[in-house]
Amino acid sequence: MVTLFQALMVILNVIWFIMIAHIVMSWLISFNVLNTRQPMVAQIWYGLNRVLEPVYGPIRRILPATGGLDFAPLVAFIILIILQRALINNAGAFLGY
């Protein structure tokens, strides 16, 4: 069970870092610091979008339309933090305590 707990924590941490990279990159693109016409930037951006769309898609369908603002990353980030805290708080069940 320890391995399952550690595997879940690693998966959630990897998703957390990917989401942080996506959020920071979206800000840099919005403020014209990065240009998606550059091949390397475009590949990273589209790769991050393809990885995170299965996470953001269902959230976007639930949230109301807010014009130019996309709250799906924020909601996904909050859900991810809640999942991490729930795993940590219930670590005793995984570790056999």
ROTIRO-559674 format. One record per residue: residue in one letter; x, y, z of N, C-alpha, C in turn. Coordinates in nm, 3 decimals. Layout:
// ROTIRO-559674
r type=a, n.px=X, n.py=Y, n.pz=Z, ca.px=X, ca.py=Y, ca.pz=Z, c.px=X, c.py=Y, c.pz=Z
...
This chain:
// ROTIRO-559674
r type=m, n.px=0.081, n.py=-0.120, n.pz=0.000, ca.px=0.000, ca.py=0.000, ca.pz=0.000, c.px=0.085, c.py=0.127, c.pz=0.000
r type=v, n.px=0.204, n.py=0.116, n.pz=0.057, ca.px=0.294, ca.py=0.231, ca.pz=0.058, c.px=0.328, c.py=0.270, c.pz=-0.085
r type=t, n.px=0.350, n.py=0.171, n.pz=-0.169, ca.px=0.384, ca.py=0.198, ca.pz=-0.309, c.px=0.269, c.py=0.268, c.pz=-0.380
r type=l, n.px=0.147, n.py=0.228, n.pz=-0.352, ca.px=0.030, ca.py=0.292, ca.pz=-0.413, c.px=0.022, c.py=0.439, c.pz=-0.370
r type=f, n.px=0.042, n.py=0.463, n.pz=-0.240, ca.px=0.040, ca.py=0.600, ca.pz=-0.189, c.px=0.148, c.py=0.684, c.pz=-0.257
r type=q, n.px=0.269, n.py=0.631, n.pz=-0.265, ca.px=0.380, ca.py=0.704, ca.pz=-0.327, c.px=0.354, c.py=0.727, c.pz=-0.475
r type=a, n.px=0.300, n.py=0.628, n.pz=-0.544, ca.px=0.271, ca.py=0.643, ca.pz=-0.687, c.px=0.166, c.py=0.752, c.pz=-0.710
r type=l, n.px=0.061, n.py=0.753, n.pz=-0.628, ca.px=-0.042, ca.py=0.857, ca.pz=-0.642, c.px=0.016, c.py=0.995, c.pz=-0.614
r type=m, n.px=0.102, n.py=1.005, n.pz=-0.514, ca.px=0.163, ca.py=1.135, ca.pz=-0.483, c.px=0.255, c.py=1.181, c.pz=-0.596
r type=v, n.px=0.330, n.py=1.090, n.pz=-0.656, ca.px=0.417, ca.py=1.127, ca.pz=-0.768, c.px=0.334, c.py=1.174, c.pz=-0.887
r type=i, n.px=0.227, n.py=1.102, n.pz=-0.918, ca.px=0.140, ca.py=1.141, ca.pz=-1.029, c.px=0.081, c.py=1.279, c.pz=-1.006
r type=l, n.px=0.032, n.py=1.305, n.pz=-0.885, ca.px=-0.026, ca.py=1.436, ca.pz=-0.854, c.px=0.080, c.py=1.546, c.pz=-0.858
r type=n, n.px=0.203, n.py=1.516, n.pz=-0.815, ca.px=0.310, ca.py=1.616, ca.pz=-0.822, c.px=0.350, c.py=1.646, c.pz=-0.966
r type=v, n.px=0.353, n.py=1.545, n.pz=-1.051, ca.px=0.386, ca.py=1.567, ca.pz=-1.193, c.px=0.278, c.py=1.653, c.pz=-1.258
r type=i, n.px=0.152, n.py=1.621, n.pz=-1.231, ca.px=0.042, ca.py=1.702, ca.pz=-1.285, c.px=0.052, c.py=1.845, c.pz=-1.235
r type=w, n.px=0.090, n.py=1.862, n.pz=-1.107, ca.px=0.104, ca.py=1.996, ca.pz=-1.048, c.px=0.209, c.py=2.076, c.pz=-1.124
r type=f, n.px=0.325, n.py=2.016, n.pz=-1.151, ca.px=0.432, ca.py=2.087, ca.pz=-1.222, c.px=0.392, c.py=2.117, c.pz=-1.366
r type=i, n.px=0.323, n.py=2.026, n.pz=-1.432, ca.px=0.278, ca.py=2.051, ca.pz=-1.568, c.px=0.178, c.py=2.167, c.pz=-1.570
r type=m, n.px=0.088, n.py=2.169, n.pz=-1.472, ca.px=-0.010, ca.py=2.279, ca.pz=-1.466, c.px=0.058, c.py=2.412, c.pz=-1.439
r type=i, n.px=0.157, n.py=2.415, n.pz=-1.351, ca.px=0.231, ca.py=2.540, ca.pz=-1.324, c.px=0.301, c.py=2.588, c.pz=-1.451
r type=a, n.px=0.365, n.py=2.495, n.pz=-1.523, ca.px=0.431, ca.py=2.533, ca.pz=-1.648, c.px=0.331, c.py=2.587, c.pz=-1.749
r type=h, n.px=0.214, n.py=2.526, n.pz=-1.758, ca.px=0.111, ca.py=2.571, ca.pz=-1.852, c.px=0.059, c.py=2.709, c.pz=-1.815
r type=i, n.px=0.036, n.py=2.731, n.pz=-1.687, ca.px=-0.016, ca.py=2.861, ca.pz=-1.641, c.px=0.086, c.py=2.971, c.pz=-1.666
r type=v, n.px=0.212, n.py=2.946, n.pz=-1.630, ca.px=0.316, ca.py=3.048, ca.pz=-1.651, c.px=0.335, c.py=3.074, c.pz=-1.800
r type=m, n.px=0.334, n.py=2.969, n.pz=-1.879, ca.px=0.352, ca.py=2.987, ca.pz=-2.023, c.px=0.235, c.py=3.064, c.pz=-2.084
r type=s, n.px=0.113, n.py=3.041, n.pz=-2.036, ca.px=-0.002, ca.py=3.115, ca.pz=-2.088, c.px=0.010, c.py=3.263, c.pz=-2.056
r type=w, n.px=0.063, n.py=3.296, n.pz=-1.938, ca.px=0.084, ca.py=3.437, ca.pz=-1.905, c.px=0.190, c.py=3.499, c.pz=-1.995
r type=l, n.px=0.300, n.py=3.425, n.pz=-2.018, ca.px=0.407, ca.py=3.477, ca.pz=-2.103, c.px=0.359, c.py=3.497, c.pz=-2.246
r type=i, n.px=0.273, n.py=3.409, n.pz=-2.294, ca.px=0.218, ca.py=3.425, ca.pz=-2.429, c.px=0.121, c.py=3.542, c.pz=-2.432
r type=s, n.px=0.040, n.py=3.557, n.pz=-2.327, ca.px=-0.057, ca.py=3.668, ca.pz=-2.323, c.px=0.010, c.py=3.804, c.pz=-2.321
r type=f, n.px=0.124, n.py=3.813, n.pz=-2.253, ca.px=0.195, ca.py=3.941, ca.pz=-2.245, c.px=0.302, c.py=3.956, c.pz=-2.352
r type=n, n.px=0.297, n.py=3.873, n.pz=-2.456, ca.px=0.386, ca.py=3.879, ca.pz=-2.572, c.px=0.533, c.py=3.865, c.pz=-2.536
r type=v, n.px=0.562, n.py=3.793, n.pz=-2.430, ca.px=0.700, ca.py=3.761, ca.pz=-2.398, c.px=0.744, c.py=3.642, c.pz=-2.483
r type=l, n.px=0.653, n.py=3.548, n.pz=-2.500, ca.px=0.677, ca.py=3.433, ca.pz=-2.588, c.px=0.587, c.py=3.444, c.pz=-2.709
r type=n, n.px=0.638, n.py=3.397, n.pz=-2.822, ca.px=0.563, ca.py=3.401, ca.pz=-2.946, c.px=0.538, c.py=3.258, c.pz=-2.993
r type=t, n.px=0.413, n.py=3.223, n.pz=-3.014, ca.px=0.380, ca.py=3.086, ca.pz=-3.056, c.px=0.418, c.py=3.058, c.pz=-3.201
r type=r, n.px=0.468, n.py=3.158, n.pz=-3.271, ca.px=0.516, ca.py=3.134, ca.pz=-3.408, c.px=0.654, c.py=3.071, c.pz=-3.408
r type=q, n.px=0.722, n.py=3.076, n.pz=-3.294, ca.px=0.852, ca.py=3.009, ca.pz=-3.283, c.px=0.825, c.py=2.859, c.pz=-3.266
r type=p, n.px=0.891, n.py=2.776, n.pz=-3.344, ca.px=0.860, ca.py=2.633, ca.pz=-3.344, c.px=0.873, c.py=2.566, c.pz=-3.207
r type=m, n.px=0.977, n.py=2.598, n.pz=-3.132, ca.px=0.997, ca.py=2.535, ca.pz=-3.001, c.px=0.886, c.py=2.575, c.pz=-2.904
r type=v, n.px=0.853, n.py=2.703, n.pz=-2.901, ca.px=0.747, ca.py=2.751, ca.pz=-2.812, c.px=0.613, c.py=2.689, c.pz=-2.852
r type=a, n.px=0.587, n.py=2.682, n.pz=-2.983, ca.px=0.461, ca.py=2.624, ca.pz=-3.030, c.px=0.450, c.py=2.476, c.pz=-2.993
r type=q, n.px=0.559, n.py=2.401, n.pz=-3.006, ca.px=0.556, ca.py=2.259, ca.pz=-2.971, c.px=0.529, c.py=2.239, c.pz=-2.822
r type=i, n.px=0.597, n.py=2.316, n.pz=-2.739, ca.px=0.575, ca.py=2.304, ca.pz=-2.594, c.px=0.433, c.py=2.344, c.pz=-2.559
r type=w, n.px=0.386, n.py=2.454, n.pz=-2.616, ca.px=0.251, ca.py=2.504, ca.pz=-2.585, c.px=0.143, c.py=2.404, c.pz=-2.627
r type=y, n.px=0.153, n.py=2.354, n.pz=-2.749, ca.px=0.052, ca.py=2.259, ca.pz=-2.796, c.px=0.063, c.py=2.125, c.pz=-2.723
r type=g, n.px=0.184, n.py=2.086, n.pz=-2.685, ca.px=0.201, ca.py=1.965, ca.pz=-2.606, c.px=0.136, c.py=1.977, c.pz=-2.469
r type=l, n.px=0.158, n.py=2.090, n.pz=-2.403, ca.px=0.096, ca.py=2.112, ca.pz=-2.272, c.px=-0.056, c.py=2.117, c.pz=-2.284
r type=n, n.px=-0.105, n.py=2.181, n.pz=-2.390, ca.px=-0.250, ca.py=2.186, ca.pz=-2.410, c.px=-0.309, c.py=2.047, c.pz=-2.431
r type=r, n.px=-0.240, n.py=1.964, n.pz=-2.508, ca.px=-0.292, ca.py=1.828, ca.pz=-2.533, c.px=-0.290, c.py=1.743, c.pz=-2.408
r type=v, n.px=-0.191, n.py=1.763, n.pz=-2.322, ca.px=-0.182, ca.py=1.686, ca.pz=-2.198, c.px=-0.289, c.py=1.730, c.pz=-2.100
r type=l, n.px=-0.316, n.py=1.860, n.pz=-2.092, ca.px=-0.407, ca.py=1.912, ca.pz=-1.990, c.px=-0.552, c.py=1.924, c.pz=-2.035
r type=e, n.px=-0.580, n.py=1.912, n.pz=-2.162, ca.px=-0.718, ca.py=1.925, ca.pz=-2.209, c.px=-0.812, c.py=1.821, c.pz=-2.149
r type=p, n.px=-0.769, n.py=1.694, n.pz=-2.129, ca.px=-0.860, ca.py=1.600, ca.pz=-2.062, c.px=-0.893, c.py=1.641, c.pz=-1.918
r type=v, n.px=-0.807, n.py=1.718, n.pz=-1.857, ca.px=-0.834, ca.py=1.767, ca.pz=-1.721, c.px=-0.924, c.py=1.890, c.pz=-1.726
r type=y, n.px=-0.892, n.py=1.982, n.pz=-1.816, ca.px=-0.966, ca.py=2.109, ca.pz=-1.823, c.px=-1.102, c.py=2.096, c.pz=-1.892
r type=g, n.px=-1.115, n.py=2.006, n.pz=-1.988, ca.px=-1.237, ca.py=1.994, ca.pz=-2.067, c.px=-1.364, c.py=1.974, c.pz=-1.984
r type=p, n.px=-1.368, n.py=1.873, n.pz=-1.896, ca.px=-1.489, ca.py=1.855, ca.pz=-1.815, c.px=-1.519, c.py=1.973, c.pz=-1.723
r type=i, n.px=-1.414, n.py=2.038, n.pz=-1.675, ca.px=-1.434, ca.py=2.154, ca.pz=-1.587, c.px=-1.493, c.py=2.269, c.pz=-1.667
r type=r, n.px=-1.446, n.py=2.289, n.pz=-1.791, ca.px=-1.499, ca.py=2.397, ca.pz=-1.876, c.px=-1.647, c.py=2.375, c.pz=-1.909
r type=r, n.px=-1.688, n.py=2.249, n.pz=-1.923, ca.px=-1.829, ca.py=2.222, ca.pz=-1.952, c.px=-1.918, c.py=2.254, c.pz=-1.833
r type=i, n.px=-1.866, n.py=2.242, n.pz=-1.712, ca.px=-1.944, ca.py=2.270, ca.pz=-1.591, c.px=-1.948, c.py=2.419, c.pz=-1.560
r type=l, n.px=-1.836, n.py=2.487, n.pz=-1.577, ca.px=-1.829, ca.py=2.630, ca.pz=-1.543, c.px=-1.909, c.py=2.714, c.pz=-1.641
r type=p, n.px=-1.968, n.py=2.823, n.pz=-1.593, ca.px=-2.039, ca.py=2.914, ca.pz=-1.685, c.px=-1.938, c.py=2.991, c.pz=-1.770
r type=a, n.px=-1.984, n.py=3.037, n.pz=-1.885, ca.px=-1.899, ca.py=3.115, ca.pz=-1.975, c.px=-1.866, c.py=3.249, c.pz=-1.911
r type=t, n.px=-1.737, n.py=3.283, n.pz=-1.911, ca.px=-1.694, ca.py=3.409, ca.pz=-1.849, c.px=-1.622, c.py=3.499, c.pz=-1.949
r type=g, n.px=-1.652, n.py=3.486, n.pz=-2.074, ca.px=-1.589, ca.py=3.572, ca.pz=-2.174, c.px=-1.446, c.py=3.529, c.pz=-2.200
r type=g, n.px=-1.353, n.py=3.621, n.pz=-2.182, ca.px=-1.213, ca.py=3.593, ca.pz=-2.211, c.px=-1.137, c.py=3.525, c.pz=-2.100
r type=l, n.px=-1.200, n.py=3.508, n.pz=-1.985, ca.px=-1.132, ca.py=3.445, ca.pz=-1.872, c.px=-1.160, c.py=3.296, c.pz=-1.867
r type=d, n.px=-1.055, n.py=3.218, n.pz=-1.846, ca.px=-1.069, ca.py=3.074, ca.pz=-1.834, c.px=-1.035, c.py=3.034, c.pz=-1.691
r type=f, n.px=-1.136, n.py=2.994, n.pz=-1.616, ca.px=-1.116, ca.py=2.956, ca.pz=-1.477, c.px=-1.090, c.py=2.807, c.pz=-1.460
r type=a, n.px=-1.088, n.py=2.731, n.pz=-1.567, ca.px=-1.066, ca.py=2.587, ca.pz=-1.559, c.px=-0.931, c.py=2.552, c.pz=-1.495
r type=p, n.px=-0.821, n.py=2.620, n.pz=-1.531, ca.px=-0.694, ca.py=2.588, ca.pz=-1.464, c.px=-0.698, c.py=2.616, c.pz=-1.314
r type=l, n.px=-0.764, n.py=2.722, n.pz=-1.274, ca.px=-0.774, ca.py=2.754, ca.pz=-1.132, c.px=-0.853, c.py=2.647, c.pz=-1.057
r type=v, n.px=-0.966, n.py=2.607, n.pz=-1.113, ca.px=-1.048, ca.py=2.504, ca.pz=-1.050, c.px=-0.973, c.py=2.371, c.pz=-1.046
r type=a, n.px=-0.905, n.py=2.336, n.pz=-1.155, ca.px=-0.828, ca.py=2.211, ca.pz=-1.159, c.px=-0.715, c.py=2.215, c.pz=-1.057
r type=f, n.px=-0.652, n.py=2.330, n.pz=-1.042, ca.px=-0.544, ca.py=2.346, ca.pz=-0.946, c.px=-0.595, c.py=2.328, c.pz=-0.803
r type=i, n.px=-0.711, n.py=2.386, n.pz=-0.773, ca.px=-0.771, ca.py=2.371, ca.pz=-0.640, c.px=-0.809, c.py=2.226, c.pz=-0.614
r type=i, n.px=-0.866, n.py=2.159, n.pz=-0.713, ca.px=-0.902, ca.py=2.018, ca.pz=-0.698, c.px=-0.777, c.py=1.933, c.pz=-0.675
r type=l, n.px=-0.670, n.py=1.964, n.pz=-0.747, ca.px=-0.545, ca.py=1.891, ca.pz=-0.731, c.px=-0.489, c.py=1.908, c.pz=-0.590
r type=i, n.px=-0.492, n.py=2.028, n.pz=-0.538, ca.px=-0.443, ca.py=2.053, ca.pz=-0.402, c.px=-0.530, c.py=1.979, c.pz=-0.300
r type=i, n.px=-0.661, n.py=1.978, n.pz=-0.321, ca.px=-0.752, ca.py=1.906, ca.pz=-0.230, c.px=-0.721, c.py=1.756, c.pz=-0.233
r type=l, n.px=-0.698, n.py=1.701, n.pz=-0.352, ca.px=-0.664, ca.py=1.559, ca.pz=-0.363, c.px=-0.533, c.py=1.527, c.pz=-0.291
r type=q, n.px=-0.433, n.py=1.614, n.pz=-0.308, ca.px=-0.306, ca.py=1.591, ca.pz=-0.239, c.px=-0.324, c.py=1.594, c.pz=-0.088
r type=r, n.px=-0.399, n.py=1.691, n.pz=-0.038, ca.px=-0.422, ca.py=1.702, ca.pz=0.107, c.px=-0.501, c.py=1.582, c.pz=0.158
r type=a, n.px=-0.599, n.py=1.536, n.pz=0.081, ca.px=-0.678, ca.py=1.420, ca.pz=0.123, c.px=-0.590, c.py=1.295, c.pz=0.132
r type=l, n.px=-0.499, n.py=1.279, n.pz=0.035, ca.px=-0.408, ca.py=1.165, ca.pz=0.041, c.px=-0.314, c.py=1.174, c.pz=0.161
r type=i, n.px=-0.261, n.py=1.292, n.pz=0.184, ca.px=-0.169, ca.py=1.310, ca.pz=0.297, c.px=-0.241, c.py=1.288, c.pz=0.429
r type=n, n.px=-0.363, n.py=1.341, n.pz=0.442, ca.px=-0.437, ca.py=1.325, ca.pz=0.567, c.px=-0.480, c.py=1.181, c.pz=0.593
r type=n, n.px=-0.495, n.py=1.102, n.pz=0.486, ca.px=-0.534, ca.py=0.962, ca.pz=0.501, c.px=-0.417, c.py=0.868, c.pz=0.476
r type=a, n.px=-0.296, n.py=0.917, n.pz=0.492, ca.px=-0.177, ca.py=0.835, ca.pz=0.468, c.px=-0.173, c.py=0.716, c.pz=0.562
r type=g, n.px=-0.231, n.py=0.729, n.pz=0.682, ca.px=-0.232, ca.py=0.618, ca.pz=0.776, c.px=-0.303, c.py=0.496, c.pz=0.721
r type=a, n.px=-0.407, n.py=0.517, n.pz=0.642, ca.px=-0.480, ca.py=0.405, ca.pz=0.582, c.px=-0.392, c.py=0.331, c.pz=0.481
r type=f, n.px=-0.306, n.py=0.406, n.pz=0.410, ca.px=-0.216, ca.py=0.345, ca.pz=0.313, c.px=-0.098, c.py=0.277, c.pz=0.382
r type=l, n.px=-0.051, n.py=0.339, n.pz=0.489, ca.px=0.070, ca.py=0.291, ca.pz=0.554, c.px=0.042, c.py=0.185, c.pz=0.659
r type=g, n.px=-0.084, n.py=0.160, n.pz=0.689, ca.px=-0.120, ca.py=0.055, ca.pz=0.783, c.px=-0.115, c.py=0.095, c.pz=0.928
r type=y, n.px=-0.127, n.py=0.223, n.pz=0.958, ca.px=-0.125, ca.py=0.269, ca.pz=1.098, c.px=-0.263, c.py=0.269, c.pz=1.157
